[in-house]
Amino acid sequence: MEESICKGTEEPWRVLEFYSGIGGMRYSLMKAGINAQVVEAFHINDKANDFYQHNFGHRSYQVLSDGFS
């Protein structure tokens, strides 16, 4: 059952990564071999966004403390 949910799908999961930090969710999906596409990542911390960009070549969407900018 788990294989059909995670690895046997033809279409990739479309993932939103909230509180993305340095990319733990994205990295875990990759290491687990799950067919997934991170559509967008969001985080409030500018330094974490710098690390995310370094790790994956894509900068997380900067979230301000008063909501999405």
N, C-alpha and C positions, 0 to 999 in steps of 0.2 A: 504494500500500500504506500509506504513512504517513497519508494522509488518513483512511482507514478506521479506523486505530488511534486517531488523536487527535481528529479533528473530526467524523467521521461517525457516532460512536456516539450512540445515543439516550439511554442511561443515562450519567450522569456517572461519571467515575472517582471512587472514594472514597479519599482520600489521608490518610495520617497523616504529619504533618510533625515528624520528630524533629530535635533541634538546630535548632529553628525560627529562632533568632536574631531578627532584625527582620522576617522574613517573605519572604526571598528566593525560596523555592520557590513560595509562594503567589502572589507578584507575577509570577514567571516564567510560571506556568500561566495567569494572567489575561492577560498581555501576548501570549502565544502563541495565545490563543483556544482553549485546550484545555478541553473540557467536563469540569470537575473540581469536586468538593466536598471541601474540607479538613474532615475529620471532627473532628480534634483536632490541636493543636500542643503540643509539649513542649520546654521549655528549662530550664536550670539557673540562668541569669543573670537576676536580678530586673530589672535595667535593660533588658535586651533584651526581657523580657516587657512592660515599660512601653511600649516603642516599638512592639511588635507590637500591643498593644491600641490605641495611638494610630492606627496605620496601618490596622487592619482592624476595630476595634470589638469585638474578642474577645481576651481575655487567654490567652496560652499557659499550659498546665498547668505549674505550678511543680514541678520535679523536684529533690529533695534529693540531696546527694552520696552518700547511702547507698541510693539507689533511689527509686522512685516513692512519693510521700506520699499 
